[in-house]
Amino acid sequence: MKSQTILRGGDQAVNSDEVLKVTTLLYLQEALLKEKYEGCKELIEIAKKFGAQQSEIKEVIAAYIRDKAGGQNGANRNKKRLFT
């Protein structure tokens, strides 16, 4: 997909592919939290299309597994991990 700059903040530009990648990773995170596993494969493919690295996808899944094993409730899981 052709990237276009959509936002400038100081010296840093954010392109549309980056925004769509992060949005798709958030949707993947939400699908996992809601246990909607049937949609995860498609979300992963879309995230890759917008430039998500395997390590970014693995981190979303690993955070879900860690939090599920730790017994945290859905309101507090993973909210900040994607952006740290």
QUICOR-V830684 format. One record per backbone hydrogen bond with DSSP energy under -0.5 kcal/mol. NH is the residue of the N-H (numbers start at 1). CO is the residue of the C=O. If there is no record, write none. Layout:
BEGIN
NH	CO
NH	CO
END
This chain:
BEGIN
6	14
7	14
9	12
12	9
14	7
16	4
19	15
20	16
21	17
22	18
23	19
24	20
25	21
26	22
27	23
28	24
29	25
30	26
31	27
32	28
33	29
34	30
35	32
36	31
37	35
39	36
40	37
41	37
43	39
44	40
45	41
46	42
47	43
48	44
49	45
50	46
51	48
52	47
56	53
57	53
58	54
59	55
60	56
61	57
62	58
63	59
64	60
65	61
66	62
67	63
68	64
69	65
70	66
71	67
71	68
72	67
76	73
77	73
82	78
83	80
84	81
END
